[in-house]
Amino acid sequence: MPDRDIFTTLSPPLRGAAQSLVRAACGKEPELLPIAEGVNHLLDGGVASLHMTLRCLASQADDERQAWFEGFTHIHRSALNRVHEQYGKDWKDELLCQEAIRACGLGIRDEQYVLRCFVMSAINSAIIEAKGGVADRLNKRGIQLDVQELESHLAQLVDTTAALIARNPNFKRLGLASKFRSEVDLYGENLL
């Protein structure tokens, strides 16, 4: 009997990613290709506020002189909020702004850190914690979701995605799935 699709509330491009994450939560090694295709789908069209958010973070990282000032974090938060208000259009911009403000509050001004947190938040909100997503499915099975374990399984994918985004902040399509496709040898020894 073929596997039936249990993630009917998720959009079709995200279902394979959800199934791979459930396998990972059950102790098996996840397939990164379906998750990469899901992330491609999530980030399709780019993030409008990304370029300006990265510029804002870079300007904050350069200004170490004011790091002692108590209101410094508030200044950075307001700058990031202005970027979001001016350029932000959808849920991706909202997530990016939240992660940038969170990092700023922690005193972290590293764009790679912010981008990794953004990618993981996108996966978490759209696939793991979404209605009918991975967390719901595991809950129905009586399996406890260990987010840190899932994050460790996804570390390579998240790092690769963050690097691609940092390399081209004005992206419309990431092409992430091609990084995780395995090579097929059409001239292998076992072919006739």
C-alpha positions as a Python dict, from the first residue, in 0.01 Angstrom:
ca = {
    (1, 'M'): (0, 0, 0),
    (2, 'P'): (153, 337, -99),
    (3, 'D'): (218, 600, 166),
    (4, 'R'): (-80, 824, 194),
    (5, 'D'): (-33, 1196, 222),
    (6, 'I'): (-84, 1289, 585),
    (7, 'F'): (3, 1657, 548),
    (8, 'T'): (-300, 1769, 348),
    (9, 'T'): (-319, 2106, 523),
    (10, 'L'): (32, 2199, 404),
    (11, 'S'): (87, 2319, 50),
    (12, 'P'): (208, 2037, -180),
    (13, 'P'): (572, 2158, -209),
    (14, 'L'): (604, 2146, 172),
    (15, 'R'): (464, 1795, 221),
    (16, 'G'): (783, 1610, 129),
    (17, 'A'): (979, 1830, 368),
    (18, 'A'): (731, 1755, 647),
    (19, 'Q'): (755, 1381, 583),
    (20, 'S'): (1134, 1396, 594),
    (21, 'L'): (1124, 1591, 921),
    (22, 'V'): (888, 1335, 1076),
    (23, 'R'): (1133, 1059, 979),
    (24, 'A'): (1411, 1259, 1146),
    (25, 'A'): (1203, 1309, 1460),
    (26, 'C'): (1144, 933, 1472),
    (27, 'G'): (1519, 868, 1482),
    (28, 'K'): (1593, 814, 1113),
    (29, 'E'): (1827, 1021, 899),
    (30, 'P'): (1632, 1294, 714),
    (31, 'E'): (1643, 1334, 338),
    (32, 'L'): (1764, 1689, 281),
    (33, 'L'): (1646, 1718, -80),
    (34, 'P'): (1271, 1740, -1),
    (35, 'I'): (1344, 1985, 279),
    (36, 'A'): (1560, 2194, 43),
    (37, 'E'): (1277, 2194, -212),
    (38, 'G'): (1039, 2307, 64),
    (39, 'V'): (1273, 2590, 165),
    (40, 'N'): (1301, 2688, -204),
    (41, 'H'): (923, 2713, -213),
    (42, 'L'): (906, 2910, 113),
    (43, 'L'): (1162, 3168, 5),
    (44, 'D'): (1048, 3188, -357),
    (45, 'G'): (1024, 3550, -465),
    (46, 'G'): (1289, 3667, -221),
    (47, 'V'): (1263, 3878, 91),
    (48, 'A'): (1197, 4244, 18),
    (49, 'S'): (1360, 4383, 332),
    (50, 'L'): (1664, 4151, 327),
    (51, 'H'): (1915, 4381, 160),
    (52, 'M'): (1836, 4679, 383),
    (53, 'T'): (1826, 4463, 697),
    (54, 'L'): (2173, 4328, 619),
    (55, 'R'): (2298, 4684, 559),
    (56, 'C'): (2148, 4791, 891),
    (57, 'L'): (2317, 4500, 1070),
    (58, 'A'): (2650, 4577, 900),
    (59, 'S'): (2634, 4941, 1010),
    (60, 'Q'): (2561, 4830, 1366),
    (61, 'A'): (2850, 4583, 1367),
    (62, 'D'): (3092, 4858, 1265),
    (63, 'D'): (2991, 5084, 1551),
    (64, 'E'): (3162, 4922, 1850),
    (65, 'R'): (3222, 5260, 2020),
    (66, 'Q'): (2862, 5288, 2138),
    (67, 'A'): (2820, 4929, 2257),
    (68, 'W'): (2838, 5040, 2620),
    (69, 'F'): (2542, 5279, 2585),
    (70, 'E'): (2227, 5137, 2754),
    (71, 'G'): (1986, 5266, 2492),
    (72, 'F'): (2198, 5136, 2208),
    (73, 'T'): (1986, 4825, 2163),
    (74, 'H'): (1672, 5039, 2147),
    (75, 'I'): (1829, 5251, 1870),
    (76, 'H'): (1906, 4939, 1666),
    (77, 'R'): (1559, 4796, 1720),
    (78, 'S'): (1398, 5115, 1599),
    (79, 'A'): (1626, 5119, 1293),
    (80, 'L'): (1533, 4759, 1211),
    (81, 'N'): (1164, 4835, 1264),
    (82, 'R'): (1190, 5129, 1022),
    (83, 'V'): (1349, 4901, 762),
    (84, 'H'): (1066, 4652, 809),
    (85, 'E'): (797, 4921, 784),
    (86, 'Q'): (948, 5068, 470),
    (87, 'Y'): (1042, 4748, 284),
    (88, 'G'): (855, 4468, 457),
    (89, 'K'): (564, 4325, 266),
    (90, 'D'): (490, 3974, 390),
    (91, 'W'): (553, 3709, 656),
    (92, 'K'): (913, 3656, 546),
    (93, 'D'): (996, 4020, 616),
    (94, 'E'): (824, 3993, 954),
    (95, 'L'): (1030, 3685, 1048),
    (96, 'L'): (1354, 3845, 932),
    (97, 'C'): (1282, 4158, 1136),
    (98, 'Q'): (1200, 3951, 1446),
    (99, 'E'): (1522, 3752, 1416),
    (100, 'A'): (1732, 4063, 1356),
    (101, 'I'): (1579, 4238, 1659),
    (102, 'R'): (1626, 3925, 1872),
    (103, 'A'): (1993, 3902, 1773),
    (104, 'C'): (2039, 4272, 1839),
    (105, 'G'): (1886, 4230, 2184),
    (106, 'L'): (2136, 3951, 2252),
    (107, 'G'): (2420, 4175, 2138),
    (108, 'I'): (2484, 3966, 1826),
    (109, 'R'): (2536, 4160, 1505),
    (110, 'D'): (2655, 3874, 1285),
    (111, 'E'): (2453, 3855, 963),
    (112, 'Q'): (2519, 3481, 922),
    (113, 'Y'): (2371, 3418, 1266),
    (114, 'V'): (2063, 3626, 1181),
    (115, 'L'): (2019, 3451, 846),
    (116, 'R'): (2051, 3104, 1002),
    (117, 'C'): (1791, 3199, 1264),
    (118, 'F'): (1566, 3337, 990),
    (119, 'V'): (1586, 3019, 782),
    (120, 'M'): (1519, 2800, 1085),
    (121, 'S'): (1225, 3023, 1185),
    (122, 'A'): (1080, 2994, 835),
    (123, 'I'): (1105, 2615, 847),
    (124, 'N'): (964, 2611, 1198),
    (125, 'S'): (666, 2836, 1130),
    (126, 'A'): (568, 2698, 789),
    (127, 'I'): (643, 2326, 826),
    (128, 'I'): (705, 2221, 1186),
    (129, 'E'): (462, 2433, 1391),
    (130, 'A'): (209, 2502, 1115),
    (131, 'K'): (-144, 2372, 1154),
    (132, 'G'): (-134, 2011, 1041),
    (133, 'G'): (245, 2020, 1030),
    (134, 'V'): (515, 1806, 1182),
    (135, 'A'): (440, 1892, 1546),
    (136, 'D'): (70, 1806, 1504),
    (137, 'R'): (151, 1476, 1336),
    (138, 'L'): (403, 1375, 1601),
    (139, 'N'): (161, 1477, 1875),
    (140, 'K'): (-104, 1246, 1726),
    (141, 'R'): (150, 961, 1729),
    (142, 'G'): (244, 1039, 2089),
    (143, 'I'): (602, 1128, 1998),
    (144, 'Q'): (774, 1414, 2177),
    (145, 'L'): (920, 1672, 1936),
    (146, 'D'): (1284, 1756, 2010),
    (147, 'V'): (1346, 2083, 1825),
    (148, 'Q'): (1719, 2089, 1908),
    (149, 'E'): (1762, 1745, 1752),
    (150, 'L'): (1579, 1856, 1438),
    (151, 'E'): (1794, 2168, 1423),
    (152, 'S'): (2107, 1954, 1442),
    (153, 'H'): (1980, 1741, 1151),
    (154, 'L'): (1909, 2058, 952),
    (155, 'A'): (2234, 2239, 1033),
    (156, 'Q'): (2397, 2173, 694),
    (157, 'L'): (2086, 2282, 504),
    (158, 'V'): (2037, 2593, 717),
    (159, 'D'): (2405, 2694, 684),
    (160, 'T'): (2398, 2643, 306),
    (161, 'T'): (2076, 2844, 274),
    (162, 'A'): (2213, 3129, 487),
    (163, 'A'): (2532, 3138, 278),
    (164, 'L'): (2333, 3151, -48),
    (165, 'I'): (2114, 3430, 87),
    (166, 'A'): (2415, 3630, 210),
    (167, 'R'): (2588, 3588, -127),
    (168, 'N'): (2284, 3723, -314),
    (169, 'P'): (2046, 3925, -92),
    (170, 'N'): (1836, 4032, -391),
    (171, 'F'): (1753, 3673, -489),
    (172, 'K'): (1419, 3571, -636),
    (173, 'R'): (1497, 3199, -649),
    (174, 'L'): (1761, 3029, -437),
    (175, 'G'): (1828, 2711, -634),
    (176, 'L'): (1891, 2539, -303),
    (177, 'A'): (1760, 2197, -405),
    (178, 'S'): (2036, 2158, -666),
    (179, 'K'): (2293, 2169, -384),
    (180, 'F'): (2140, 1857, -226),
    (181, 'R'): (2067, 1643, -533),
    (182, 'S'): (2287, 1338, -547),
    (183, 'E'): (2480, 1272, -861),
    (184, 'V'): (2336, 998, -1081),
    (185, 'D'): (2585, 786, -1270),
    (186, 'L'): (2411, 688, -1593),
    (187, 'Y'): (2712, 487, -1704),
    (188, 'G'): (2742, 274, -1391),
    (189, 'E'): (2856, -83, -1400),
    (190, 'N'): (2516, -228, -1318),
    (191, 'L'): (2341, -84, -1624),
    (192, 'L'): (2291, -298, -1934),
}
